[in-house]
Amino acid sequence: MTLRHWIISGLLLLGDSHISLAEVVLGQAAPSCSLSKIGGGAEKKLDSFKGQVVYVDFWASWCGPCAQSFPFMNQLHRELSSKGLAIVGVNLDEKAADAAGFLTKTPAHFEILADVGGSCPQGFGVKAMPSSYLIDRHGVVRHIHLGFKPSETEALRKEIDALLLEAASTP
Amino acid sequence: MILKVSGFFLRLSLLVLVSGCTSVQPWERGTLAKPHMALQPFPSQTALREHIYGSRESASGSTASAGGGGCGCY
């Protein structure tokens, strides 16, 4: 085989890899996302929350830190939803029943939606569970938070407060 | 001619084999996260057993989690 053959083979193999390179970058628009209620139902786009500061949290029933993060997000929802914060918990369980079981044990007062077709975490380039993304009123990703530790909530809260103070009209 | 054909099949088989590899995405680890998928389902029990085994054999091998020379006195 000549060098040319090897190069062609290599390129073919590269193209064959299943690793997605899509990933959100700070300061760029959040990818569009098709969501629905857990177990199916009407489709709801992530864009429909535009105008609000959106806290998108990717979670699953099997993820321990996700359960830890729910009381924090409930608190955020209670205190800041009137100021324009929308919390969207995107469930990534393969079985809807697992998510439903989790929610009976760990109640959520904020919006819980499920990803349709697995494209949402791919578009965001989710690297950890849980992963949360702060999207400002213009739909721009402003903060990415991987995992959840109770010690990090204070900094996250400050970040959210700052985004809420930004007026909707200024870019 | 035979060399050419075998080269073609080599590349074809590489392509087919590699396409079987997928990376498990972070959100697809639900099954892997189950307790019975852990390499050590009972880590403290395993550690205790290795400690006793190391003491009895008078030599602690690479499996010993605690340090020591196998005298059982650590």
gemmi code that builds the backbone of each chain (N, CA, C; Angstrom):
import gemmi

chains = {
    "A": [
        ("MET", (0.834, -1.201, 0.000), (0.000, 0.000, 0.000), (0.867, 1.249, 0.000)),
        ("THR", (0.479, 2.199, -0.758), (1.240, 3.446, -0.804), (0.809, 4.357, 0.343)),
        ("LEU", (1.573, 5.425, 0.503), (1.265, 6.397, 1.559), (-0.131, 6.985, 1.359)),
        ("ARG", (-0.448, 7.201, 0.053), (-1.749, 7.810, -0.258), (-2.892, 6.942, 0.278)),
        ("HIS", (-2.728, 5.627, 0.092), (-3.757, 4.708, 0.572), (-3.941, 4.811, 2.074)),
        ("TRP", (-2.786, 4.889, 2.773), (-2.850, 4.973, 4.231), (-3.540, 6.252, 4.683)),
        ("ILE", (-3.228, 7.341, 3.980), (-3.844, 8.626, 4.361), (-5.349, 8.560, 4.159)),
        ("ILE", (-5.753, 7.983, 3.029), (-7.194, 7.874, 2.749), (-7.873, 7.006, 3.809)),
        ("SER", (-7.212, 5.883, 4.141), (-7.771, 5.000, 5.162), (-7.916, 5.733, 6.488)),
        ("GLY", (-6.877, 6.483, 6.836), (-6.892, 7.234, 8.097), (-8.024, 8.233, 8.138)),
        ("LEU", (-8.211, 8.936, 7.032), (-9.285, 9.929, 6.969), (-10.651, 9.269, 7.104)),
        ("LEU", (-10.786, 8.100, 6.445), (-12.052, 7.364, 6.526), (-12.342, 6.978, 7.972)),
        ("LEU", (-11.293, 6.501, 8.657), (-11.473, 6.084, 10.044), (-11.828, 7.268, 10.929)),
        ("LEU", (-11.183, 8.404, 10.667), (-11.463, 9.625, 11.438), (-12.919, 10.020, 11.288)),
        ("GLY", (-13.379, 9.990, 10.061), (-14.754, 10.373, 9.776), (-15.738, 9.415, 10.402)),
        ("ASP", (-15.247, 8.236, 10.730), (-16.124, 7.209, 11.256), (-16.319, 7.339, 12.761)),
        ("SER", (-15.441, 8.104, 13.423), (-15.543, 8.176, 14.887), (-16.853, 8.854, 15.278)),
        ("HIS", (-17.389, 8.401, 16.386), (-18.725, 8.845, 16.770), (-18.696, 9.999, 17.755)),
        ("ILE", (-17.518, 10.580, 17.943), (-17.416, 11.637, 18.942), (-17.948, 12.937, 18.344)),
        ("SER", (-18.889, 13.507, 19.046), (-19.461, 14.750, 18.563), (-18.608, 15.915, 19.035)),
        ("LEU", (-18.382, 16.860, 18.167), (-17.541, 17.998, 18.514), (-18.364, 19.225, 18.864)),
        ("ALA", (-19.705, 19.088, 18.808), (-20.568, 20.219, 19.138), (-20.425, 20.552, 20.615)),
        ("GLU", (-20.378, 21.809, 20.904), (-20.178, 22.228, 22.294), (-20.503, 23.709, 22.386)),
        ("VAL", (-21.165, 24.104, 23.449), (-21.449, 25.527, 23.572), (-20.224, 26.254, 24.101)),
        ("VAL", (-20.110, 27.485, 23.704), (-18.986, 28.318, 24.123), (-19.590, 29.527, 24.830)),
        ("LEU", (-18.918, 29.975, 25.866), (-19.382, 31.163, 26.583), (-19.476, 32.335, 25.620)),
        ("GLY", (-20.569, 33.076, 25.718), (-20.737, 34.236, 24.862), (-21.419, 33.940, 23.547)),
        ("GLN", (-21.690, 32.660, 23.304), (-22.402, 32.300, 22.072), (-23.843, 31.919, 22.391)),
        ("ALA", (-24.664, 31.956, 21.357), (-26.079, 31.635, 21.543), (-26.234, 30.173, 21.965)),
        ("ALA", (-27.181, 29.938, 22.842), (-27.451, 28.572, 23.290), (-28.042, 27.771, 22.136)),
        ("PRO", (-27.669, 26.507, 22.023), (-28.236, 25.695, 20.938), (-29.728, 25.476, 21.148)),
        ("SER", (-30.428, 25.266, 20.056), (-31.865, 25.026, 20.185), (-32.077, 23.609, 20.703)),
        ("CYS", (-33.149, 23.419, 21.399), (-33.382, 22.173, 22.118), (-34.857, 21.822, 22.048)),
        ("SER", (-35.150, 20.599, 21.646), (-36.543, 20.144, 21.672), (-36.788, 19.379, 22.958)),
        ("LEU", (-37.727, 19.864, 23.742), (-38.023, 19.234, 25.025), (-39.507, 18.923, 25.095)),
        ("SER", (-39.851, 18.043, 26.033), (-41.266, 17.772, 26.281), (-41.403, 17.326, 27.723)),
        ("LYS", (-42.631, 17.220, 28.177), (-42.866, 16.690, 29.519), (-42.327, 15.265, 29.577)),
        ("ILE", (-41.959, 14.816, 30.768), (-41.461, 13.449, 30.920), (-42.562, 12.468, 30.527)),
        ("GLY", (-42.204, 11.533, 29.685), (-43.173, 10.548, 29.224), (-43.899, 10.976, 27.965)),
        ("GLY", (-43.508, 12.098, 27.407), (-44.105, 12.539, 26.147), (-45.029, 13.724, 26.349)),
        ("GLY", (-45.574, 14.191, 25.255), (-46.449, 15.363, 25.329), (-46.009, 16.407, 24.338)),
        ("ALA", (-46.597, 17.582, 24.501), (-46.340, 18.644, 23.544), (-44.876, 19.069, 23.602)),
        ("GLU", (-44.342, 19.361, 22.434), (-42.950, 19.772, 22.343), (-42.793, 21.202, 22.854)),
        ("LYS", (-41.717, 21.414, 23.579), (-41.443, 22.766, 24.056), (-40.000, 23.091, 23.731)),
        ("LYS", (-39.799, 24.213, 23.045), (-38.443, 24.598, 22.657), (-37.792, 25.388, 23.782)),
        ("LEU", (-36.490, 25.268, 23.865), (-35.747, 26.032, 24.867), (-35.853, 27.531, 24.561)),
        ("ASP", (-36.009, 27.848, 23.281), (-36.111, 29.267, 22.874), (-37.330, 29.955, 23.485)),
        ("SER", (-38.326, 29.157, 23.887), (-39.558, 29.768, 24.386), (-39.355, 30.479, 25.716)),
        ("PHE", (-38.194, 30.274, 26.358), (-37.913, 30.942, 27.624), (-37.169, 32.254, 27.399)),
        ("LYS", (-36.960, 32.625, 26.157), (-36.191, 33.825, 25.839), (-36.827, 35.050, 26.498)),
        ("GLY", (-35.977, 35.968, 26.963), (-36.463, 37.133, 27.694), (-36.276, 36.953, 29.183)),
        ("GLN", (-36.126, 35.694, 29.577), (-35.841, 35.390, 30.975), (-34.401, 34.919, 31.088)),
        ("VAL", (-33.857, 34.980, 32.287), (-32.574, 34.325, 32.533), (-32.904, 32.848, 32.740)),
        ("VAL", (-32.256, 31.982, 31.964), (-32.590, 30.559, 32.028), (-31.445, 29.781, 32.664)),
        ("TYR", (-31.799, 28.968, 33.623), (-30.845, 28.063, 34.285), (-31.196, 26.669, 33.769)),
        ("VAL", (-30.398, 26.165, 32.840), (-30.656, 24.842, 32.274), (-29.805, 23.827, 33.029)),
        ("ASP", (-30.468, 22.840, 33.590), (-29.740, 21.833, 34.362), (-30.010, 20.458, 33.755)),
        ("PHE", (-28.943, 19.780, 33.358), (-29.088, 18.418, 32.831), (-28.926, 17.433, 33.982)),
        ("TRP", (-29.920, 16.577, 34.178), (-29.874, 15.643, 35.309), (-30.418, 14.278, 34.900)),
        ("ALA", (-30.142, 13.294, 35.751), (-30.681, 11.947, 35.567), (-30.900, 11.327, 36.937)),
        ("SER", (-31.776, 10.345, 36.992), (-32.161, 9.769, 38.288), (-31.004, 9.038, 38.957)),
        ("TRP", (-30.053, 8.526, 38.153), (-28.968, 7.717, 38.695), (-27.792, 8.550, 39.199)),
        ("CYS", (-27.921, 9.858, 39.119), (-26.793, 10.737, 39.416), (-26.970, 11.343, 40.809)),
        ("GLY", (-26.060, 10.985, 41.725), (-26.146, 11.417, 43.114), (-26.118, 12.922, 43.308)),
        ("PRO", (-25.124, 13.608, 42.740), (-25.052, 15.061, 42.916), (-26.278, 15.788, 42.357)),
        ("CYS", (-26.954, 15.166, 41.366), (-28.163, 15.797, 40.821), (-29.215, 15.920, 41.910)),
        ("ALA", (-29.365, 14.832, 42.685), (-30.345, 14.849, 43.773), (-29.989, 15.936, 44.788)),
        ("GLN", (-28.685, 16.102, 45.019), (-28.224, 17.130, 45.958), (-28.568, 18.529, 45.469)),
        ("SER", (-28.585, 18.692, 44.146), (-28.757, 20.034, 43.590), (-30.219, 20.474, 43.592)),
        ("PHE", (-31.137, 19.537, 43.756), (-32.555, 19.902, 43.639), (-33.032, 20.892, 44.711)),
        ("PRO", (-32.680, 20.687, 45.998), (-33.110, 21.682, 46.985), (-32.600, 23.091, 46.657)),
        ("PHE", (-31.367, 23.173, 46.144), (-30.798, 24.478, 45.762), (-31.616, 25.106, 44.639)),
        ("MET", (-31.965, 24.295, 43.652), (-32.720, 24.841, 42.520), (-34.144, 25.207, 42.942)),
        ("ASN", (-34.705, 24.431, 43.873), (-36.024, 24.783, 44.403), (-35.975, 26.141, 45.097)),
        ("GLN", (-34.886, 26.341, 45.844), (-34.726, 27.612, 46.560), (-34.593, 28.769, 45.566)),
        ("LEU", (-33.787, 28.551, 44.526), (-33.616, 29.575, 43.488), (-34.970, 29.906, 42.860)),
        ("HIS", (-35.731, 28.864, 42.575), (-37.033, 29.054, 41.942), (-37.949, 29.878, 42.853)),
        ("ARG", (-37.936, 29.535, 44.143), (-38.802, 30.221, 45.107), (-38.435, 31.699, 45.196)),
        ("GLU", (-37.147, 31.984, 45.216), (-36.723, 33.349, 45.494), (-36.591, 34.213, 44.247)),
        ("LEU", (-36.313, 33.592, 43.115), (-35.950, 34.404, 41.949), (-36.870, 34.268, 40.738)),
        ("SER", (-37.865, 33.385, 40.801), (-38.712, 33.228, 39.612), (-39.490, 34.508, 39.323)),
        ("SER", (-39.826, 35.268, 40.399), (-40.565, 36.515, 40.191), (-39.673, 37.584, 39.568)),
        ("LYS", (-38.349, 37.399, 39.678), (-37.421, 38.399, 39.126), (-36.992, 38.045, 37.700)),
        ("GLY", (-37.520, 36.956, 37.176), (-37.233, 36.631, 35.776), (-36.298, 35.460, 35.571)),
        ("LEU", (-36.190, 34.580, 36.578), (-35.350, 33.397, 36.404), (-36.237, 32.193, 36.072)),
        ("ALA", (-35.897, 31.515, 35.018), (-36.591, 30.278, 34.653), (-35.619, 29.125, 34.835)),
        ("ILE", (-35.988, 28.150, 35.629), (-35.124, 26.982, 35.832), (-35.725, 25.830, 35.037)),
        ("VAL", (-34.910, 25.249, 34.185), (-35.355, 24.131, 33.366), (-34.495, 22.921, 33.688)),
        ("GLY", (-35.084, 21.937, 34.305), (-34.377, 20.695, 34.599), (-34.592, 19.729, 33.453)),
        ("VAL", (-33.539, 19.485, 32.688), (-33.669, 18.602, 31.523), (-33.284, 17.182, 31.943)),
        ("ASN", (-34.258, 16.303, 31.926), (-34.009, 14.924, 32.338), (-33.439, 14.122, 31.180)),
        ("LEU", (-32.409, 13.320, 31.478), (-31.752, 12.540, 30.430), (-31.850, 11.039, 30.691)),
        ("ASP", (-32.819, 10.623, 31.512), (-33.005, 9.195, 31.773), (-33.477, 8.488, 30.516)),
        ("GLU", (-33.029, 7.230, 30.387), (-33.493, 6.447, 29.244), (-34.929, 5.968, 29.451)),
        ("LYS", (-35.278, 5.719, 30.718), (-36.646, 5.284, 31.028), (-37.359, 6.387, 31.795)),
        ("ALA", (-38.519, 6.758, 31.296), (-39.280, 7.837, 31.935), (-39.681, 7.452, 33.357)),
        ("ALA", (-39.889, 6.140, 33.604), (-40.312, 5.690, 34.932), (-39.242, 5.985, 35.982)),
        ("ASP", (-37.959, 5.879, 35.595), (-36.866, 6.177, 36.523), (-36.936, 7.631, 36.979)),
        ("ALA", (-37.186, 8.514, 36.020), (-37.269, 9.941, 36.328), (-38.453, 10.218, 37.244)),
        ("ALA", (-39.583, 9.573, 36.944), (-40.783, 9.793, 37.752), (-40.558, 9.318, 39.187)),
        ("GLY", (-39.885, 8.168, 39.343), (-39.580, 7.647, 40.673), (-38.677, 8.588, 41.447)),
        ("PHE", (-37.704, 9.150, 40.758), (-36.769, 10.103, 41.377), (-37.523, 11.331, 41.879)),
        ("LEU", (-38.470, 11.796, 41.052), (-39.167, 13.040, 41.383), (-40.124, 12.874, 42.558)),
        ("THR", (-40.605, 11.631, 42.817), (-41.457, 11.453, 43.993), (-40.617, 11.560, 45.266)),
        ("LYS", (-39.348, 11.128, 45.167), (-38.466, 11.195, 46.339), (-37.832, 12.573, 46.476)),
        ("THR", (-37.543, 13.196, 45.347), (-36.882, 14.501, 45.320), (-37.782, 15.473, 44.568)),
        ("PRO", (-38.699, 16.093, 45.261), (-39.648, 16.942, 44.545), (-38.982, 18.159, 43.908)),
        ("ALA", (-39.475, 18.532, 42.758), (-38.959, 19.706, 42.052), (-40.107, 20.677, 41.846)),
        ("HIS", (-39.882, 21.927, 42.214), (-40.933, 22.933, 42.044), (-40.741, 23.734, 40.762)),
        ("PHE", (-39.613, 23.528, 40.120), (-39.329, 24.250, 38.871), (-39.732, 23.371, 37.683)),
        ("GLU", (-39.520, 23.903, 36.497), (-39.960, 23.194, 35.285), (-39.067, 21.981, 35.001)),
        ("ILE", (-39.685, 20.823, 34.894), (-38.950, 19.607, 34.564), (-39.383, 19.164, 33.173)),
        ("LEU", (-38.415, 19.045, 32.294), (-38.710, 18.593, 30.936), (-37.732, 17.482, 30.580)),
        ("ALA", (-38.088, 16.722, 29.570), (-37.193, 15.648, 29.131), (-36.702, 15.958, 27.731)),
        ("ASP", (-35.504, 15.485, 27.459), (-34.910, 15.679, 26.138), (-35.592, 14.732, 25.146)),
        ("VAL", (-35.833, 15.225, 23.963), (-36.433, 14.388, 22.931), (-35.353, 14.002, 21.923)),
        ("GLY", (-35.029, 12.733, 21.858), (-34.131, 12.239, 20.817), (-32.642, 12.372, 21.097)),
        ("GLY", (-32.247, 12.875, 22.253), (-30.833, 12.903, 22.632), (-29.995, 13.986, 21.970)),
        ("SER", (-30.632, 14.915, 21.274), (-29.837, 15.926, 20.571), (-29.478, 17.102, 21.473)),
        ("CYS", (-30.260, 17.272, 22.535), (-30.065, 18.443, 23.404), (-28.710, 18.404, 24.139)),
        ("PRO", (-28.401, 17.314, 24.845), (-27.090, 17.278, 25.513), (-25.940, 17.273, 24.515)),
        ("GLN", (-26.181, 16.729, 23.328), (-25.162, 16.716, 22.286), (-24.859, 18.147, 21.838)),
        ("GLY", (-25.907, 18.913, 21.651), (-25.757, 20.297, 21.214), (-25.028, 21.145, 22.240)),
        ("PHE", (-25.306, 20.890, 23.509), (-24.654, 21.639, 24.577), (-23.256, 21.106, 24.862)),
        ("GLY", (-22.996, 19.862, 24.447), (-21.708, 19.248, 24.748), (-21.572, 18.956, 26.238)),
        ("VAL", (-22.609, 18.323, 26.792), (-22.609, 18.028, 28.227), (-21.441, 17.105, 28.562)),
        ("LYS", (-20.613, 17.525, 29.529), (-19.413, 16.753, 29.867), (-19.511, 16.094, 31.220)),
        ("ALA", (-20.464, 16.507, 32.024), (-20.575, 15.945, 33.371), (-22.043, 15.895, 33.753)),
        ("MET", (-22.325, 15.097, 34.736), (-23.682, 15.052, 35.272), (-23.617, 15.435, 36.743)),
        ("PRO", (-24.345, 16.413, 37.197), (-25.145, 17.330, 36.384), (-24.284, 18.407, 35.727)),
        ("SER", (-24.812, 18.995, 34.673), (-24.194, 20.167, 34.059), (-25.250, 21.257, 34.026)),
        ("SER", (-24.856, 22.465, 34.410), (-25.835, 23.542, 34.306), (-25.271, 24.703, 33.504)),
        ("TYR", (-26.160, 25.347, 32.789), (-25.804, 26.439, 31.878), (-26.675, 27.632, 32.212)),
        ("LEU", (-26.043, 28.784, 32.351), (-26.806, 30.006, 32.593), (-26.920, 30.772, 31.288)),
        ("ILE", (-28.157, 31.016, 30.883), (-28.410, 31.703, 29.615), (-29.060, 33.048, 29.933)),
        ("ASP", (-28.520, 34.112, 29.379), (-29.051, 35.434, 29.706), (-30.320, 35.731, 28.909)),
        ("ARG", (-30.845, 36.938, 29.096), (-32.153, 37.271, 28.511), (-32.139, 37.307, 26.986)),
        ("HIS", (-30.929, 37.347, 26.414), (-30.832, 37.361, 24.947), (-30.555, 35.984, 24.372)),
        ("GLY", (-30.523, 34.988, 25.221), (-30.286, 33.628, 24.733), (-28.816, 33.280, 24.580)),
        ("VAL", (-27.963, 34.046, 25.251), (-26.517, 33.803, 25.150), (-26.048, 33.037, 26.391)),
        ("VAL", (-25.248, 32.003, 26.172), (-24.718, 31.227, 27.293), (-23.664, 32.052, 28.015)),
        ("ARG", (-23.860, 32.262, 29.310), (-22.965, 33.140, 30.063), (-22.153, 32.409, 31.125)),
        ("HIS", (-22.618, 31.244, 31.521), (-21.895, 30.532, 32.578), (-22.142, 29.037, 32.435)),
        ("ILE", (-21.077, 28.255, 32.586), (-21.203, 26.797, 32.522), (-20.727, 26.236, 33.851)),
        ("HIS", (-21.523, 25.391, 34.430), (-21.155, 24.812, 35.721), (-21.212, 23.294, 35.621)),
        ("LEU", (-20.085, 22.631, 35.898), (-20.052, 21.166, 35.830), (-20.158, 20.588, 37.232)),
        ("GLY", (-20.999, 19.588, 37.372), (-21.163, 18.930, 38.655), (-21.951, 19.789, 39.621)),
        ("PHE", (-22.051, 19.310, 40.845), (-22.710, 20.120, 41.866), (-22.063, 19.857, 43.215)),
        ("LYS", (-21.615, 20.939, 43.850), (-21.110, 20.846, 45.217), (-21.794, 21.931, 46.018)),
        ("PRO", (-22.296, 21.606, 47.211), (-22.972, 22.638, 48.003), (-22.081, 23.864, 48.244)),
        ("SER", (-20.760, 23.668, 48.267), (-19.869, 24.797, 48.544), (-19.805, 25.796, 47.391)),
        ("GLU", (-20.269, 25.375, 46.230), (-20.157, 26.272, 45.060), (-21.435, 27.074, 44.794)),
        ("THR", (-22.454, 26.842, 45.621), (-23.745, 27.467, 45.329), (-23.702, 28.980, 45.487)),
        ("GLU", (-22.862, 29.443, 46.423), (-22.844, 30.886, 46.687), (-22.358, 31.663, 45.461)),
        ("ALA", (-21.297, 31.161, 44.841), (-20.756, 31.821, 43.650), (-21.762, 31.771, 42.504)),
        ("LEU", (-22.438, 30.630, 42.401), (-23.437, 30.449, 41.342), (-24.595, 31.428, 41.533)),
        ("ARG", (-24.975, 31.583, 42.779), (-26.073, 32.486, 43.113), (-25.719, 33.928, 42.722)),
        ("LYS", (-24.477, 34.313, 42.987), (-24.019, 35.667, 42.646), (-24.082, 35.891, 41.141)),
        ("GLU", (-23.655, 34.854, 40.415), (-23.668, 34.892, 38.949), (-25.102, 35.116, 38.433)),
        ("ILE", (-26.040, 34.391, 39.016), (-27.441, 34.492, 38.606), (-27.995, 35.873, 38.938)),
        ("ASP", (-27.683, 36.366, 40.148), (-28.157, 37.690, 40.552), (-27.675, 38.760, 39.577)),
        ("ALA", (-26.401, 38.651, 39.167), (-25.834, 39.637, 38.240), (-26.552, 39.588, 36.896)),
        ("LEU", (-26.854, 38.373, 36.422), (-27.529, 38.239, 35.131), (-28.957, 38.787, 35.201)),
        ("LEU", (-29.603, 38.603, 36.358), (-30.981, 39.084, 36.505), (-31.040, 40.606, 36.496)),
        ("LEU", (-29.949, 41.231, 36.964), (-29.924, 42.689, 37.015), (-29.747, 43.314, 35.638)),
        ("GLU", (-29.187, 42.548, 34.713), (-28.995, 43.074, 33.355), (-30.356, 43.324, 32.721)),
        ("ALA", (-30.516, 44.511, 32.158), (-31.792, 44.831, 31.533), (-31.956, 44.042, 30.241)),
        ("ALA", (-33.187, 43.789, 29.887), (-33.458, 43.002, 28.692), (-33.094, 43.758, 27.422)),
        ("SER", (-33.081, 45.100, 27.494), (-32.886, 45.875, 26.261), (-31.416, 45.983, 25.862)),
        ("THR", (-30.498, 46.054, 26.860), (-29.089, 46.208, 26.491), (-28.537, 44.876, 25.979)),
        ("PRO", (-27.743, 44.923, 24.922), (-27.234, 43.675, 24.356), (-26.154, 43.053, 25.233)),
    ],
    "B": [
        ("MET", (-1.270, -8.573, -7.266), (-2.733, -8.607, -7.288), (-3.279, -9.060, -5.927)),
        ("ILE", (-2.693, -10.181, -5.415), (-3.146, -10.699, -4.119), (-2.893, -9.667, -3.016)),
        ("LEU", (-1.695, -9.020, -3.125), (-1.343, -7.991, -2.142), (-2.363, -6.855, -2.154)),
        ("LYS", (-2.732, -6.449, -3.362), (-3.689, -5.341, -3.521), (-5.018, -5.686, -2.874)),
        ("VAL", (-5.468, -6.923, -3.151), (-6.766, -7.356, -2.634), (-6.730, -7.444, -1.108)),
        ("SER", (-5.604, -7.997, -0.577), (-5.517, -8.147, 0.868), (-5.465, -6.776, 1.544)),
        ("GLY", (-4.785, -5.822, 0.878), (-4.745, -4.460, 1.407), (-6.131, -3.865, 1.483)),
        ("PHE", (-6.898, -4.115, 0.464), (-8.274, -3.610, 0.437), (-9.081, -4.195, 1.588)),
        ("PHE", (-8.920, -5.520, 1.784), (-9.677, -6.172, 2.861), (-9.210, -5.728, 4.243)),
        ("LEU", (-7.896, -5.438, 4.340), (-7.367, -4.945, 5.617), (-8.044, -3.637, 5.985)),
        ("ARG", (-8.102, -2.746, 4.991), (-8.709, -1.445, 5.261), (-10.204, -1.570, 5.532)),
        ("LEU", (-10.833, -2.456, 4.771), (-12.274, -2.657, 4.943), (-12.575, -3.185, 6.349)),
        ("SER", (-11.745, -4.176, 6.789), (-12.012, -4.763, 8.106), (-11.725, -3.756, 9.214)),
        ("LEU", (-10.688, -2.915, 9.021), (-10.389, -1.854, 9.993), (-11.596, -0.935, 10.151)),
        ("LEU", (-12.143, -0.557, 9.000), (-13.273, 0.361, 8.983), (-14.458, -0.228, 9.728)),
        ("VAL", (-14.714, -1.508, 9.443), (-15.862, -2.178, 10.070), (-15.631, -2.324, 11.569)),
        ("LEU", (-14.401, -2.685, 11.946), (-14.105, -2.899, 13.366), (-14.201, -1.605, 14.160)),
        ("VAL", (-13.613, -0.545, 13.586), (-13.564, 0.711, 14.334), (-14.962, 1.314, 14.484)),
        ("SER", (-15.833, 1.050, 13.514), (-17.177, 1.613, 13.611), (-17.945, 0.997, 14.774)),
        ("GLY", (-17.426, -0.107, 15.315), (-18.063, -0.706, 16.484), (-17.750, 0.028, 17.767)),
        ("CYS", (-16.773, 0.942, 17.712), (-16.391, 1.668, 18.921), (-17.196, 2.951, 19.036)),
        ("THR", (-17.901, 3.095, 20.122), (-18.582, 4.358, 20.387), (-18.162, 4.824, 21.762)),
        ("SER", (-18.061, 6.125, 21.925), (-17.757, 6.612, 23.267), (-19.074, 6.771, 24.012)),
        ("VAL", (-19.086, 6.321, 25.248), (-20.283, 6.458, 26.077), (-20.340, 7.888, 26.587)),
        ("GLN", (-21.398, 8.566, 26.260), (-21.531, 9.969, 26.659), (-21.868, 10.057, 28.147)),
        ("PRO", (-21.525, 11.196, 28.774), (-21.772, 11.309, 30.219), (-23.223, 11.019, 30.608)),
        ("TRP", (-24.166, 11.389, 29.730), (-25.571, 11.212, 30.094), (-26.083, 9.806, 29.766)),
        ("GLU", (-25.214, 8.968, 29.218), (-25.640, 7.602, 28.887), (-25.112, 6.586, 29.904)),
        ("ARG", (-24.664, 7.084, 31.055), (-24.002, 6.192, 32.003), (-24.930, 5.672, 33.085)),
        ("GLY", (-26.219, 5.675, 32.803), (-27.198, 5.210, 33.787), (-26.965, 3.775, 34.191)),
        ("THR", (-26.722, 2.918, 33.232), (-26.504, 1.501, 33.534), (-25.167, 1.311, 34.237)),
        ("LEU", (-24.159, 2.045, 33.780), (-22.830, 1.924, 34.393), (-22.831, 2.442, 35.833)),
        ("ALA", (-23.779, 3.328, 36.139), (-23.808, 3.930, 37.474), (-24.464, 3.014, 38.503)),
        ("LYS", (-25.046, 1.906, 38.053), (-25.730, 1.011, 38.995), (-24.719, 0.371, 39.950)),
        ("PRO", (-25.133, 0.134, 41.192), (-24.187, -0.396, 42.197), (-23.571, -1.725, 41.777)),
        ("HIS", (-24.334, -2.593, 41.125), (-23.779, -3.895, 40.776), (-22.829, -3.822, 39.580)),
        ("MET", (-22.616, -2.634, 39.032), (-21.616, -2.466, 37.974), (-20.268, -2.049, 38.558)),
        ("ALA", (-20.216, -1.810, 39.851), (-18.964, -1.383, 40.486), (-17.957, -2.525, 40.481)),
        ("LEU", (-16.680, -2.197, 40.311), (-15.636, -3.220, 40.331), (-15.564, -3.851, 41.719)),
        ("GLN", (-15.717, -3.028, 42.744), (-15.739, -3.509, 44.122), (-17.076, -3.131, 44.731)),
        ("PRO", (-18.025, -4.056, 44.779), (-19.327, -3.675, 45.319), (-19.279, -3.357, 46.815)),
        ("PHE", (-18.344, -4.003, 47.543), (-18.234, -3.744, 48.978), (-16.783, -3.384, 49.299)),
        ("PRO", (-16.391, -2.143, 49.080), (-14.971, -1.768, 49.200), (-14.397, -2.022, 50.586)),
        ("SER", (-15.167, -1.743, 51.647), (-14.586, -1.908, 52.993), (-14.416, -3.393, 53.320)),
        ("GLN", (-15.342, -4.213, 52.853), (-15.216, -5.658, 53.078), (-13.990, -6.196, 52.340)),
        ("THR", (-13.806, -5.735, 51.113), (-12.650, -6.168, 50.325), (-11.352, -5.757, 51.004)),
        ("ALA", (-11.321, -4.542, 51.526), (-10.108, -4.031, 52.173), (-9.787, -4.873, 53.400)),
        ("LEU", (-10.826, -5.207, 54.170), (-10.625, -6.005, 55.391), (-10.096, -7.389, 55.032)),
        ("ARG", (-10.684, -8.000, 54.018), (-10.263, -9.340, 53.605), (-8.822, -9.334, 53.122)),
        ("GLU", (-8.462, -8.288, 52.385), (-7.091, -8.203, 51.881), (-6.109, -7.995, 53.024)),
        ("HIS", (-6.545, -7.259, 54.017), (-5.700, -7.015, 55.193), (-5.439, -8.346, 55.913)),
        ("ILE", (-6.474, -9.121, 56.112), (-6.335, -10.413, 56.802), (-5.490, -11.366, 55.964)),
        ("TYR", (-5.763, -11.387, 54.682), (-5.020, -12.268, 53.778), (-3.538, -11.928, 53.792)),
        ("GLY", (-3.240, -10.628, 53.740), (-1.859, -10.167, 53.751), (-1.150, -10.581, 55.039)),
        ("SER", (-1.870, -10.500, 56.160), (-1.285, -10.862, 57.454), (-0.998, -12.359, 57.511)),
        ("ARG", (-1.953, -13.149, 57.073), (-1.822, -14.611, 57.150), (-0.700, -15.119, 56.240)),
        ("GLU", (-0.563, -14.484, 55.103), (0.441, -14.931, 54.136), (1.815, -14.348, 54.438)),
        ("SER", (1.885, -13.512, 55.435), (3.093, -12.775, 55.806), (3.697, -11.995, 54.652)),
        ("ALA", (2.883, -11.585, 53.755), (3.367, -10.749, 52.656), (2.165, -10.053, 52.039)),
        ("SER", (2.228, -8.773, 52.028), (1.105, -8.092, 51.383), (1.497, -7.756, 49.954)),
        ("GLY", (0.654, -8.149, 49.079), (0.940, -7.943, 47.665), (0.450, -6.595, 47.194)),
        ("SER", (0.340, -6.492, 45.896), (-0.060, -5.216, 45.307), (-1.520, -4.899, 45.610)),
        ("THR", (-2.293, -5.920, 46.046), (-3.708, -5.669, 46.291), (-3.934, -5.007, 47.644)),
        ("ALA", (-2.924, -5.039, 48.513), (-3.120, -4.491, 49.850), (-3.383, -2.998, 49.774)),
        ("SER", (-4.448, -2.577, 50.388), (-4.790, -1.160, 50.314), (-4.015, -0.372, 51.366)),
        ("ALA", (-3.800, -0.992, 52.515), (-3.028, -0.302, 53.545), (-1.548, -0.636, 53.370)),
        ("GLY", (-0.681, 0.221, 53.849), (0.754, -0.026, 53.735), (1.194, -1.061, 54.756)),
        ("GLY", (2.398, -1.505, 54.634), (2.895, -2.444, 55.627), (3.629, -3.593, 54.998)),
        ("GLY", (4.348, -4.318, 55.803), (5.222, -5.369, 55.288), (4.660, -6.753, 55.399)),
        ("GLY", (3.422, -6.921, 55.786), (2.854, -8.244, 55.859), (2.965, -8.871, 57.228)),
        ("CYS", (3.485, -8.139, 58.228), (3.568, -8.701, 59.572), (2.209, -8.631, 60.267)),
        ("GLY", (1.308, -7.916, 59.677), (-0.013, -7.811, 60.281), (-0.046, -6.818, 61.423)),
        ("CYS", (1.033, -6.044, 61.561), (1.115, -5.150, 62.710), (0.861, -3.693, 62.333)),
        ("TYR", (0.317, -3.444, 61.173), (0.027, -2.051, 60.826), (-1.413, -1.691, 61.170)),
    ],
}
model = gemmi.Model(1)
for chain_id, residues in chains.items():
    chain = gemmi.Chain(chain_id)
    for i, (resn, *xyz) in enumerate(residues, 1):
        res = gemmi.Residue()
        res.name, res.seqid = resn, gemmi.SeqId(i, " ")
        for name, pos in zip(("N", "CA", "C"), xyz):
            atom = gemmi.Atom()
            atom.name, atom.element = name, gemmi.Element(name[0])
            atom.pos, atom.b_iso = gemmi.Position(*pos), 0.0
            res.add_atom(atom)
        chain.add_residue(res)
    model.add_chain(chain)
structure = gemmi.Structure()
structure.add_model(model)
structure.setup_entities()
